[in-house]
Amino acid sequence: MQSLYSYNLSIDNDTLKAEQVMMKNFNDVIELKFSIISLFVLLVKYADEYYQQGKSKYLPSKEDLNPNLRFVKNKFVLSILNDDKLIDYIKKNMTFWTDNDYDVINKLFIELYKSDLYKKYLLNQDQSTDVDKKFFIDLMNEKILNNNLVHHILEERSIYWIDDLPFITTIIFGDIKNDNILFDLKVFKDPSDEVFARQLFIDTVRNNKKYDKIIIEFAKNWDLDRIAIMDKILLKMAFAEILLMNDLPIKVSINEYIEISKYYSTSKSKIFINGLLDSFVKSYTVKGKINKKGRGLIE
């Protein structure tokens, strides 16, 4: 989608170059995933050092001498810290969190340390891994993913990363809940996914003008120039799936792009895209222009 966005804004419209950029963007998404994971790892390591330094104070308090180490010693955290490949990757590739003057790790920890979220977690009598996982997800959602300084640092790496955060964190949280391996450098889980991504890009680009005409046809009372560029891109991708990928159910394609629009386009995009695609599918089905023959592909 980002590659199509860049392609639509470019002057030369070089399809091959745009496809190469798309594959680089996929690799950047993996880097973003590990950037978020590494931030949590660095936060845990900082907390451990903080607790150790507390014991070395000239006049340590009882709490300094016997800190609650649940945040740094629970099974979920240890499973991450004991992943040598993951930790080695973070050391080599994620130094940007600390190689700056922002002091972001310290600031995040102090904010966390003072929060009710952290205090309630330490006092929770339920020592199950599920509680630890839920705390991690709540921590990311409430204290990290919406942090302005975190956003600033991520944007210095890529202007697209903030837009990708909701998608990436959904993947990370899913991996955590399902006990999946976090250290996975594969961009695609299956080779067929890469084939699909490339084909969707090519089909959308090749039929760009044709899809513009379809949008004009069904976007009643709307000039093409007045429609948000991201809405046009999402619609064109949906057209490509519905018209050219015969083994994909129509409903899946429509729901997919409605959901994507919630994250990447305007507040009204969901309604606009849903309405236009619904009209388009009904019309093209009647005209016999949609070639979906398998069971459940048309409904």
Residue frames as qw, qx, qy, qz and C-alpha x, y, z in Angstrom:
[[0.000, 0.886, 0.464, 0.000, 0.00, 0.00, 0.00],
 [0.295, -0.805, 0.121, 0.501, 2.81, 2.43, 0.89],
 [0.424, -0.144, 0.614, 0.650, 4.56, 1.48, -2.34],
 [0.223, 0.619, 0.660, 0.362, 1.41, 2.24, -4.31],
 [0.148, -0.927, -0.235, 0.252, 1.12, 5.54, -2.48],
 [0.360, -0.595, 0.366, 0.618, 4.69, 6.45, -3.45],
 [0.394, 0.184, 0.716, 0.547, 4.08, 5.26, -7.00],
 [0.133, 0.807, 0.559, 0.136, 1.01, 7.49, -7.34],
 [0.184, -0.934, -0.025, 0.305, 2.99, 10.51, -6.15],
 [0.557, -0.325, 0.460, 0.611, 6.08, 9.82, -8.28],
 [0.327, 0.695, -0.188, -0.612, 6.79, 11.58, -11.56],
 [0.163, 0.429, -0.795, -0.397, 8.46, 8.78, -13.54],
 [0.862, 0.033, 0.168, -0.477, 5.98, 5.98, -12.62],
 [0.361, 0.452, -0.813, -0.061, 8.74, 3.37, -12.93],
 [0.880, -0.249, -0.143, -0.378, 6.91, 0.12, -12.08],
 [0.839, 0.102, -0.447, 0.293, 10.04, -2.01, -11.59],
 [0.219, 0.373, -0.445, 0.784, 11.63, 0.57, -9.33],
 [0.546, -0.393, 0.124, -0.730, 8.41, 0.87, -7.35],
 [0.933, -0.146, -0.295, -0.147, 8.25, -2.91, -6.91],
 [0.645, 0.203, -0.495, 0.546, 11.81, -2.91, -5.58],
 [0.121, -0.404, 0.333, -0.843, 10.88, -0.16, -3.15],
 [0.785, -0.320, -0.132, -0.514, 7.91, -2.25, -2.05],
 [0.887, -0.055, -0.423, 0.179, 10.16, -5.18, -1.13],
 [0.342, 0.288, -0.451, 0.772, 12.42, -2.84, 0.82],
 [0.435, -0.418, 0.114, -0.789, 9.37, -1.55, 2.68],
 [0.895, -0.244, -0.319, -0.197, 8.51, -5.10, 3.68],
 [0.707, 0.071, -0.463, 0.529, 11.97, -5.47, 5.20],
 [0.001, 0.396, -0.268, 0.878, 11.51, -2.15, 6.99],
 [0.710, -0.426, -0.151, -0.540, 8.37, -3.54, 8.60],
 [0.876, -0.152, -0.401, 0.219, 10.44, -6.35, 10.11],
 [0.404, 0.245, -0.358, 0.805, 12.87, -3.76, 11.43],
 [0.367, -0.467, 0.057, -0.803, 9.97, -1.88, 13.04],
 [0.859, -0.333, -0.331, -0.204, 8.78, -5.09, 14.68],
 [0.783, -0.095, -0.376, 0.487, 12.16, -5.65, 16.30],
 [0.119, 0.433, -0.188, 0.873, 12.43, -1.98, 17.19],
 [0.605, -0.509, -0.052, -0.610, 9.32, -2.34, 19.37],
 [0.923, -0.245, -0.288, 0.075, 10.47, -5.63, 20.88],
 [0.619, 0.205, -0.327, 0.684, 13.93, -4.18, 21.56],
 [0.163, -0.574, 0.127, -0.793, 12.42, -1.19, 23.33],
 [0.816, -0.473, -0.087, -0.322, 10.75, -3.54, 25.80],
 [0.892, -0.020, -0.268, 0.363, 13.98, -5.53, 26.25],
 [0.362, 0.406, -0.254, 0.800, 15.97, -2.36, 26.90],
 [0.448, -0.597, 0.030, -0.665, 13.34, -1.20, 29.37],
 [0.920, -0.351, -0.164, -0.054, 13.60, -4.47, 31.31],
 [0.763, 0.134, -0.254, 0.579, 17.40, -4.33, 31.33],
 [0.061, 0.551, -0.171, 0.814, 17.31, -0.74, 32.53],
 [0.680, -0.568, -0.049, -0.462, 14.90, -1.69, 35.31],
 [0.929, -0.176, -0.235, 0.225, 17.23, -4.50, 36.43],
 [0.521, 0.294, -0.239, 0.765, 20.17, -2.08, 36.59],
 [0.265, -0.617, 0.027, -0.741, 18.01, 0.41, 38.47],
 [0.838, -0.489, -0.129, -0.206, 17.16, -2.16, 41.11],
 [0.853, -0.016, -0.229, 0.469, 20.80, -3.23, 41.46],
 [0.275, 0.466, -0.169, 0.824, 21.96, 0.37, 41.84],
 [0.521, -0.658, -0.089, -0.536, 19.36, 0.87, 44.56],
 [0.900, -0.361, -0.198, 0.142, 21.08, -1.76, 46.68],
 [0.684, 0.122, -0.136, 0.707, 24.34, 0.19, 46.40],
 [0.105, -0.850, -0.096, -0.508, 22.97, 3.43, 47.79],
 [0.183, 0.407, -0.590, 0.673, 24.78, 4.93, 50.77],
 [0.319, 0.017, 0.679, -0.662, 21.62, 4.61, 52.83],
 [0.310, -0.107, -0.775, -0.540, 19.42, 2.12, 50.98],
 [0.616, -0.178, 0.226, -0.733, 15.82, 1.73, 52.08],
 [0.597, -0.036, 0.777, -0.196, 14.17, -1.58, 52.82],
 [0.733, 0.589, 0.243, -0.237, 12.58, -1.41, 49.40],
 [0.324, 0.792, -0.498, -0.142, 15.98, -0.73, 47.80],
 [0.207, -0.450, 0.865, -0.079, 17.47, -3.79, 49.44],
 [0.346, 0.168, 0.922, -0.048, 14.54, -6.06, 48.63],
 [0.363, 0.298, -0.213, -0.857, 12.90, -4.77, 45.45],
 [0.753, 0.305, 0.518, -0.268, 9.99, -6.54, 43.82],
 [0.128, -0.437, 0.678, 0.577, 11.67, -8.03, 40.74],
 [0.625, 0.385, 0.664, -0.140, 8.61, -9.42, 39.03],
 [0.458, 0.825, -0.026, -0.330, 8.97, -7.02, 36.10],
 [0.244, 0.734, -0.615, -0.154, 12.48, -8.29, 35.29],
 [0.143, -0.324, 0.930, -0.097, 12.34, -11.91, 36.48],
 [0.756, 0.187, 0.395, -0.487, 8.98, -13.32, 35.36],
 [0.685, 0.039, 0.692, 0.224, 8.89, -16.33, 33.03],
 [0.547, 0.773, 0.315, 0.058, 7.66, -14.35, 30.05],
 [0.051, 0.952, -0.290, -0.081, 10.48, -11.80, 30.30],
 [0.503, -0.511, 0.676, 0.174, 13.09, -14.48, 30.90],
 [0.751, 0.325, 0.557, 0.141, 11.93, -16.38, 27.81],
 [0.431, 0.896, 0.043, 0.095, 12.74, -13.26, 25.79],
 [0.166, -0.878, 0.448, 0.011, 16.03, -12.46, 27.52],
 [0.653, -0.307, 0.682, 0.120, 17.20, -16.07, 27.10],
 [0.761, 0.577, 0.285, 0.076, 16.68, -15.94, 23.34],
 [0.548, -0.452, 0.291, 0.641, 20.33, -15.45, 22.39],
 [0.397, 0.334, 0.547, 0.658, 19.62, -14.79, 18.70],
 [0.047, -0.878, -0.417, -0.229, 17.08, -12.11, 19.53],
 [0.451, -0.832, -0.004, 0.324, 19.32, -10.40, 22.08],
 [0.564, -0.204, 0.409, 0.687, 22.29, -10.52, 19.71],
 [0.277, 0.579, 0.534, 0.550, 20.20, -9.00, 16.92],
 [0.209, -0.937, -0.279, -0.031, 19.05, -6.21, 19.22],
 [0.553, -0.637, 0.155, 0.515, 22.61, -5.43, 20.31],
 [0.489, -0.024, 0.507, 0.710, 23.79, -5.18, 16.70],
 [0.133, 0.429, 0.595, 0.666, 20.86, -3.42, 15.08],
 [0.266, -0.795, -0.495, -0.226, 18.80, -1.52, 17.66],
 [0.514, -0.229, -0.288, 0.775, 21.32, 0.87, 19.20],
 [0.044, 0.471, 0.240, 0.847, 19.40, 3.89, 17.94],
 [0.513, -0.724, -0.429, -0.170, 17.24, 3.79, 21.10],
 [0.653, -0.653, -0.098, 0.372, 20.28, 4.64, 23.23],
 [0.561, -0.005, 0.216, 0.800, 22.67, 6.34, 20.78],
 [0.040, 0.692, 0.312, 0.650, 21.01, 9.73, 21.14],
 [0.106, 0.176, -0.440, 0.874, 20.42, 12.51, 23.67],
 [0.514, -0.399, -0.339, -0.679, 16.75, 11.75, 24.29],
 [0.092, -0.209, 0.813, -0.536, 17.27, 9.47, 27.31],
 [0.637, -0.124, -0.344, -0.678, 14.08, 7.71, 26.25],
 [0.645, -0.119, -0.752, 0.070, 14.64, 4.46, 28.18],
 [0.222, -0.086, -0.597, 0.766, 15.12, 6.28, 31.48],
 [0.330, -0.011, 0.045, -0.943, 12.09, 8.50, 30.87],
 [0.675, -0.117, -0.548, -0.480, 9.89, 5.58, 29.96],
 [0.558, -0.134, -0.766, 0.291, 10.93, 3.60, 33.02],
 [0.043, -0.049, -0.468, 0.882, 10.38, 6.48, 35.43],
 [0.513, -0.049, -0.155, -0.843, 6.91, 7.04, 33.99],
 [0.713, -0.100, -0.658, -0.219, 6.19, 3.33, 34.24],
 [0.412, -0.016, -0.726, 0.550, 7.63, 3.03, 37.76],
 [0.132, 0.050, 0.375, -0.916, 5.27, 5.74, 39.03],
 [0.499, -0.078, -0.441, -0.742, 2.18, 4.39, 37.28],
 [0.707, -0.142, 0.436, -0.539, -0.73, 2.53, 38.83],
 [0.875, 0.325, -0.281, -0.222, -0.41, -0.03, 36.04],
 [0.486, 0.448, -0.684, 0.309, 3.05, -1.02, 37.27],
 [0.245, -0.336, 0.648, -0.639, 2.16, -0.97, 40.97],
 [0.826, 0.008, 0.192, -0.529, -0.93, -3.12, 40.49],
 [0.817, 0.361, -0.444, -0.066, 1.07, -5.61, 38.44],
 [0.262, 0.432, -0.743, 0.439, 3.73, -6.02, 41.13],
 [0.384, -0.176, 0.616, -0.665, 1.05, -6.59, 43.78],
 [0.801, 0.100, -0.270, -0.525, -0.99, -9.02, 41.70],
 [0.610, -0.364, 0.676, -0.196, -1.06, -12.38, 43.48],
 [0.900, 0.363, 0.227, -0.080, -1.68, -14.24, 40.24],
 [0.323, -0.643, 0.561, 0.411, 1.79, -15.30, 39.09],
 [0.772, 0.345, 0.524, 0.105, 0.66, -16.89, 35.85],
 [0.402, -0.081, 0.465, 0.785, 2.39, -16.19, 32.55],
 [0.124, 0.671, 0.619, 0.389, -0.93, -14.98, 31.14],
 [0.250, -0.912, -0.233, 0.226, -0.91, -12.11, 33.64],
 [0.460, -0.488, 0.311, 0.674, 2.67, -11.25, 32.66],
 [0.331, 0.270, 0.633, 0.646, 1.73, -11.24, 28.98],
 [0.020, -0.838, -0.519, -0.168, -1.31, -9.06, 29.60],
 [0.358, -0.811, -0.036, 0.462, 0.84, -6.61, 31.55],
 [0.434, -0.186, 0.474, 0.743, 3.29, -6.39, 28.65],
 [0.181, 0.525, 0.642, 0.529, 0.47, -5.67, 26.19],
 [0.199, -0.903, -0.378, 0.052, -1.09, -3.08, 28.52],
 [0.469, -0.609, 0.140, 0.625, 2.33, -1.50, 29.05],
 [0.367, 0.074, 0.545, 0.750, 2.89, -1.18, 25.32],
 [0.035, 0.682, 0.613, 0.398, -0.58, 0.23, 24.69],
 [0.307, -0.896, -0.320, 0.044, -0.73, 2.67, 27.61],
 [0.460, -0.791, 0.140, 0.379, 2.86, 3.81, 28.12],
 [0.497, -0.309, 0.542, 0.604, 4.92, 3.21, 25.01],
 [0.404, 0.379, 0.680, 0.480, 3.03, 3.13, 21.72],
 [0.061, 0.898, 0.383, 0.207, 1.42, 6.53, 22.29],
 [0.508, -0.654, -0.002, 0.560, 4.54, 8.17, 23.69],
 [0.375, 0.920, -0.005, -0.112, 5.50, 11.28, 21.68],
 [0.172, -0.755, 0.602, 0.195, 9.23, 10.78, 22.18],
 [0.614, -0.016, 0.777, 0.138, 9.00, 7.17, 20.99],
 [0.584, 0.713, 0.389, -0.022, 7.09, 8.39, 17.93],
 [0.133, 0.936, -0.262, -0.192, 9.75, 11.02, 17.25],
 [0.354, -0.520, 0.748, 0.213, 12.57, 8.48, 17.33],
 [0.631, 0.259, 0.726, 0.091, 10.67, 6.04, 15.13],
 [0.468, 0.853, 0.208, -0.104, 9.91, 8.77, 12.61],
 [0.071, -0.820, 0.497, 0.276, 13.61, 9.55, 12.42],
 [0.465, -0.175, 0.840, 0.220, 14.05, 5.98, 11.19],
 [0.100, 0.267, 0.784, 0.551, 11.13, 6.02, 8.74],
 [0.291, 0.003, 0.047, -0.956, 8.29, 8.42, 8.06],
 [0.624, -0.122, -0.573, -0.518, 6.01, 5.44, 7.50],
 [0.344, 0.018, -0.880, 0.328, 6.55, 3.67, 10.81],
 [0.258, 0.067, 0.504, -0.822, 3.95, 5.53, 12.86],
 [0.682, 0.153, -0.208, -0.685, 1.28, 4.54, 10.35],
 [0.660, 0.157, -0.727, -0.105, 2.50, 0.94, 10.53],
 [0.088, -0.311, 0.738, -0.593, 2.51, 0.75, 14.35],
 [0.721, -0.044, 0.309, -0.619, -1.08, -0.50, 14.80],
 [0.876, 0.298, -0.310, -0.219, -0.51, -3.28, 12.26],
 [0.477, 0.429, -0.702, 0.309, 2.87, -4.32, 13.66],
 [0.252, -0.302, 0.664, -0.637, 1.79, -4.30, 17.30],
 [0.852, 0.031, 0.076, -0.517, -1.19, -6.48, 16.40],
 [0.804, 0.331, -0.493, 0.028, 1.27, -9.02, 15.00],
 [0.203, 0.413, -0.708, 0.536, 3.53, -8.80, 18.07],
 [0.522, -0.208, 0.468, -0.682, 0.64, -9.15, 20.50],
 [0.910, 0.136, -0.140, -0.366, -0.70, -12.11, 18.53],
 [0.639, 0.378, -0.632, 0.222, 2.70, -13.81, 18.67],
 [0.071, -0.359, 0.668, -0.648, 2.87, -13.24, 22.41],
 [0.714, -0.093, 0.277, -0.636, -0.62, -14.57, 23.12],
 [0.944, 0.215, -0.127, -0.217, -0.01, -17.65, 20.96],
 [0.700, -0.530, 0.432, 0.205, 3.52, -18.30, 22.29],
 [0.781, 0.592, 0.044, 0.194, 5.02, -17.83, 18.84],
 [0.701, -0.176, 0.044, 0.690, 8.74, -17.26, 18.41],
 [0.038, 0.929, 0.117, -0.350, 9.40, -13.52, 18.46],
 [0.169, -0.631, 0.536, 0.534, 12.72, -13.74, 16.64],
 [0.654, 0.391, 0.623, 0.177, 11.59, -14.40, 13.09],
 [0.125, -0.506, 0.287, 0.804, 13.30, -12.43, 10.34],
 [0.255, 0.298, 0.798, 0.456, 11.10, -13.77, 7.57],
 [0.213, 0.104, -0.072, -0.969, 9.10, -11.06, 5.87],
 [0.713, 0.000, -0.309, -0.629, 6.56, -13.58, 4.61],
 [0.665, -0.269, 0.627, -0.302, 5.39, -16.66, 6.48],
 [0.759, 0.232, 0.600, 0.102, 4.92, -18.49, 3.19],
 [0.300, -0.142, 0.514, 0.791, 6.44, -17.96, -0.29],
 [0.116, 0.581, 0.717, 0.367, 2.91, -17.68, -1.69],
 [0.159, -0.853, -0.339, 0.363, 2.41, -14.52, 0.39],
 [0.252, -0.518, 0.318, 0.754, 5.25, -12.79, -1.46],
 [0.188, 0.214, 0.758, 0.586, 3.82, -13.90, -4.81],
 [0.023, -0.765, -0.643, -0.008, 0.45, -12.47, -3.78],
 [0.217, -0.785, -0.100, 0.572, 1.96, -9.14, -2.68],
 [0.233, -0.295, 0.516, 0.770, 3.89, -8.70, -5.91],
 [0.117, 0.377, 0.799, 0.454, 0.91, -9.67, -8.06],
 [0.074, -0.819, -0.530, 0.207, -1.45, -7.35, -6.23],
 [0.208, -0.667, 0.126, 0.704, 0.97, -4.48, -6.73],
 [0.186, -0.100, 0.677, 0.705, 1.44, -5.22, -10.45],
 [0.063, 0.548, 0.798, 0.244, -2.28, -5.71, -11.11],
 [0.105, -0.832, -0.382, 0.387, -3.13, -2.46, -9.34],
 [0.194, -0.572, 0.290, 0.742, -0.50, -0.45, -11.21],
 [0.192, 0.056, 0.769, 0.608, -1.28, -1.91, -14.65],
 [0.050, -0.613, -0.734, -0.287, -4.97, -1.14, -14.28],
 [0.210, -0.328, -0.342, 0.855, -4.56, 2.25, -12.63],
 [0.199, 0.074, -0.237, -0.948, -6.46, 4.28, -15.25],
 [0.435, -0.275, -0.763, -0.391, -9.17, 1.64, -15.61],
 [0.403, -0.448, -0.707, 0.370, -9.73, 1.68, -11.85],
 [0.036, -0.196, -0.128, 0.972, -9.88, 5.48, -11.86],
 [0.360, -0.116, -0.488, -0.786, -12.84, 5.20, -14.25],
 [0.489, -0.378, -0.786, -0.035, -14.56, 2.67, -11.97],
 [0.264, -0.357, -0.504, 0.741, -14.18, 5.02, -9.02],
 [0.143, 0.098, -0.137, -0.975, -15.64, 7.90, -11.05],
 [0.410, -0.221, -0.712, -0.526, -18.53, 5.68, -12.13],
 [0.553, -0.473, -0.685, 0.027, -19.55, 4.70, -8.60],
 [0.318, -0.333, -0.379, 0.803, -18.45, 7.74, -6.58],
 [0.083, 0.742, 0.539, 0.390, -21.54, 9.72, -7.38],
 [0.150, -0.966, -0.123, -0.172, -21.30, 13.48, -6.84],
 [0.607, -0.657, 0.264, 0.361, -17.54, 13.16, -6.21],
 [0.502, 0.795, -0.339, -0.022, -14.75, 14.48, -8.43],
 [0.918, 0.063, -0.279, 0.276, -11.76, 12.14, -8.57],
 [0.371, 0.489, -0.344, 0.710, -9.44, 14.91, -7.37],
 [0.431, -0.576, 0.196, -0.666, -11.55, 15.43, -4.24],
 [0.948, -0.253, -0.166, -0.102, -11.24, 11.80, -3.11],
 [0.459, -0.748, 0.478, 0.041, -8.41, 11.14, -0.63],
 [0.452, 0.568, -0.665, -0.174, -5.47, 9.52, -2.41],
 [0.152, -0.242, 0.926, -0.249, -5.32, 6.74, 0.19],
 [0.660, 0.279, 0.495, -0.490, -9.00, 5.94, -0.41],
 [0.669, 0.593, -0.269, -0.360, -8.32, 5.67, -4.14],
 [0.209, 0.493, -0.844, 0.024, -5.38, 3.35, -3.54],
 [0.375, -0.048, 0.841, -0.386, -7.38, 1.09, -1.22],
 [0.713, 0.434, 0.242, -0.494, -10.25, 0.95, -3.70],
 [0.559, 0.610, -0.499, -0.258, -7.92, 0.07, -6.57],
 [0.009, -0.345, 0.925, -0.160, -6.32, -2.71, -4.54],
 [0.549, 0.169, 0.673, -0.467, -9.80, -4.04, -3.75],
 [0.693, 0.553, -0.095, -0.454, -10.75, -3.89, -7.45],
 [0.334, 0.541, -0.764, -0.110, -7.62, -5.90, -8.32],
 [0.223, -0.132, 0.919, -0.296, -8.48, -8.59, -5.79],
 [0.597, 0.340, 0.510, -0.517, -12.15, -8.78, -6.75],
 [0.659, 0.631, -0.112, -0.395, -11.68, -8.70, -10.53],
 [0.521, 0.617, -0.588, -0.051, -8.41, -10.57, -11.03],
 [0.007, 0.315, -0.898, 0.308, -7.84, -12.89, -8.07],
 [0.641, -0.150, -0.473, -0.585, -10.54, -15.45, -8.61],
 [0.634, -0.182, -0.733, 0.166, -9.84, -17.58, -5.54],
 [0.124, -0.016, -0.496, 0.859, -10.38, -14.74, -3.03],
 [0.049, -0.662, -0.745, 0.067, -13.86, -14.33, -1.52],
 [0.091, 0.669, 0.217, 0.705, -15.38, -10.94, -2.28],
 [0.528, -0.806, -0.201, -0.178, -16.49, -10.39, 1.30],
 [0.777, -0.369, -0.033, 0.509, -12.94, -10.99, 2.59],
 [0.457, 0.289, 0.167, 0.824, -11.53, -8.37, 0.21],
 [0.164, -0.754, -0.253, -0.583, -14.17, -5.78, 1.10],
 [0.671, -0.724, -0.159, 0.013, -13.82, -6.29, 4.85],
 [0.762, -0.126, -0.005, 0.636, -10.03, -6.19, 4.58],
 [0.322, 0.367, 0.134, 0.863, -9.92, -2.77, 2.93],
 [0.382, -0.785, -0.246, -0.421, -12.59, -1.33, 5.18],
 [0.772, -0.570, -0.124, 0.252, -10.47, -2.38, 8.15],
 [0.641, 0.053, 0.069, 0.763, -7.27, -0.98, 6.65],
 [0.082, 0.674, 0.235, 0.696, -8.98, 2.34, 5.98],
 [0.556, -0.794, -0.242, -0.041, -9.59, 2.77, 9.72],
 [0.709, -0.483, 0.071, 0.509, -5.83, 3.00, 10.28],
 [0.522, -0.069, 0.360, 0.770, -4.52, 4.64, 7.14],
 [0.100, 0.467, 0.451, 0.755, -7.15, 7.04, 5.86],
 [0.194, -0.322, 0.127, -0.918, -9.73, 9.57, 7.03],
 [0.301, 0.048, 0.740, -0.600, -12.48, 9.15, 9.61],
 [0.669, 0.381, 0.175, -0.614, -15.11, 8.95, 6.86],
 [0.259, 0.445, -0.768, -0.382, -13.18, 6.55, 4.63],
 [0.231, 0.028, 0.958, -0.167, -14.74, 3.42, 6.11],
 [0.484, 0.537, 0.513, -0.462, -18.25, 4.47, 5.07],
 [0.399, 0.694, -0.294, -0.522, -17.13, 5.78, 1.66],
 [0.112, 0.393, -0.884, -0.228, -15.13, 2.66, 0.74],
 [0.319, 0.168, 0.900, -0.245, -17.80, 0.28, 2.01],
 [0.499, 0.608, 0.335, -0.519, -20.53, 2.05, 0.04],
 [0.376, 0.660, -0.450, -0.469, -18.58, 2.29, -3.19],
 [0.007, 0.279, -0.953, -0.118, -17.38, -1.33, -3.11],
 [0.418, 0.293, 0.785, -0.351, -20.87, -2.55, -2.34],
 [0.536, 0.674, 0.096, -0.500, -22.30, -0.69, -5.34],
 [0.232, 0.607, -0.679, -0.341, -19.43, -1.81, -7.56],
 [0.178, -0.122, 0.976, -0.028, -19.81, -5.50, -6.64],
 [0.505, 0.446, 0.618, -0.405, -23.58, -5.51, -7.13],
 [0.484, 0.726, -0.119, -0.474, -23.30, -3.83, -10.53],
 [0.213, 0.565, -0.757, -0.248, -20.39, -5.90, -11.84],
 [0.347, -0.011, 0.925, -0.157, -21.95, -9.13, -10.61],
 [0.584, 0.564, 0.415, -0.411, -25.15, -8.42, -12.54],
 [0.460, 0.761, -0.307, -0.339, -23.09, -7.58, -15.65],
 [0.991, 0.071, 0.053, 0.098, -21.10, -10.82, -15.28],
 [0.391, 0.797, -0.350, 0.299, -17.79, -9.01, -14.95],
 [0.369, -0.611, 0.632, -0.302, -16.74, -10.72, -11.71],
 [0.763, 0.219, -0.586, -0.161, -15.36, -14.20, -12.27],
 [0.252, -0.374, 0.768, -0.455, -15.71, -15.94, -8.91],
 [0.699, 0.016, -0.563, -0.440, -16.82, -19.53, -9.37],
 [0.372, 0.043, -0.862, 0.341, -15.87, -21.28, -6.12],
 [0.470, -0.645, -0.597, -0.087, -18.27, -21.88, -3.26],
 [0.470, -0.748, -0.276, 0.378, -18.48, -18.89, -0.92],
 [0.498, -0.028, 0.180, 0.848, -16.41, -16.63, -3.17],
 [0.023, 0.508, 0.400, 0.763, -19.23, -14.34, -4.26],
 [0.436, -0.760, -0.477, -0.077, -21.28, -13.91, -1.08]]
